[in-house]
Amino acid sequence: MYGKKLQEIRKKLNLSQEEFATQTNITYRAYTSYERGDRKPSFEFLEKLVIKFHVNLNWLIANTGEPFGEVNNKDKNLKKEILFEVKQMLIKEGIVKNFTQP
């Protein structure tokens, strides 16, 4: 599911796989495994996409809306709060482990 979305985001940003990996602070190998669907991206990686590239959280997780959205400072803070709440829910359901609080 995430592989095609990651590829779509990367292409819309006109970045190579290596450039995208560098800008998200992960290795090229890790990124390509995400894009191929061999590994699921970490929540921290997805959080970077939302904050750094203004990826629409609804599109990323629930496949609704457009891939990108306009963001102002108020929206950034709200996104961080929402991401924290989503992360808490995923932990509670046992989907995410090794949680570190921001």
C-alpha positions in Angstrom: 0.0 0.0 0.0 2.7 2.5 1.0 5.0 1.6 -1.9 2.9 3.2 -4.6 2.1 6.2 -2.5 5.8 6.8 -1.7 6.6 6.6 -5.3 3.8 9.0 -6.2 5.0 11.5 -3.6 8.6 11.2 -4.7 7.8 11.7 -8.4 5.6 14.7 -7.7 8.5 16.2 -5.8 10.8 15.4 -8.7 13.3 13.6 -6.5 15.3 10.4 -7.3 15.1 7.6 -4.8 18.5 8.5 -3.4 17.5 12.2 -3.0 14.3 11.3 -1.3 16.1 8.9 1.1 18.6 11.6 1.9 15.9 14.3 2.5 14.1 11.9 4.9 17.2 10.9 6.7 17.0 7.2 5.9 19.3 5.0 3.8 18.8 4.5 0.1 18.4 0.7 0.8 15.7 1.3 3.4 13.8 3.7 1.1 13.9 1.4 -1.9 12.6 -1.5 0.3 9.7 0.7 1.4 8.9 1.7 -2.2 9.1 -1.9 -3.4 6.8 -3.0 -0.6 9.4 -5.3 1.0 9.2 -3.4 4.3 6.7 -1.2 5.9 7.8 2.3 6.6 8.3 3.3 10.2 5.8 5.7 11.8 8.6 8.2 12.3 9.3 8.1 8.5 5.7 8.7 7.7 5.6 11.5 10.2 8.5 13.1 8.4 6.5 13.0 5.1 3.6 14.7 6.7 5.6 17.5 8.4 8.5 18.0 5.9 6.6 17.5 2.6 3.1 18.5 3.7 1.7 15.1 2.8 -2.0 14.8 3.6 -2.3 12.5 6.6 -5.8 11.4 5.5 -4.5 10.5 2.0 -1.5 8.7 3.4 -3.4 6.5 6.0 -7.0 6.4 4.8 -6.6 7.1 1.1 -9.0 10.1 1.1 -8.3 13.6 -0.3 -5.3 14.8 -2.2 -1.7 13.8 -1.6 -0.5 17.2 -0.6 -2.0 20.1 1.4 -1.2 23.7 2.3 0.3 24.1 5.7 0.7 27.0 8.0 2.2 27.1 11.5 -1.2 26.4 13.2 -1.7 23.4 10.9 1.8 22.1 11.6 1.1 22.0 15.4 -2.3 20.4 14.8 -0.7 17.8 12.6 1.9 17.0 15.3 -0.9 16.6 17.8 -2.9 14.4 15.5 0.1 12.3 14.6 0.8 11.8 18.3 -2.8 10.6 18.9 -2.6 8.3 15.9 0.6 6.9 17.2 -0.9 6.3 20.6 -3.9 4.4 19.0 -1.5 2.3 17.0 0.5 1.4 20.1 -2.7 0.6 22.0 -3.8 -1.8 19.2 -0.3 -3.4 19.2 0.5 -2.3 15.7 3.4 0.0 16.6 6.2 -1.0 19.1 9.3 0.7 20.4 7.4 4.0 20.8 9.4 7.0 21.9 7.5 10.1 23.0 8.4 13.4 21.2 
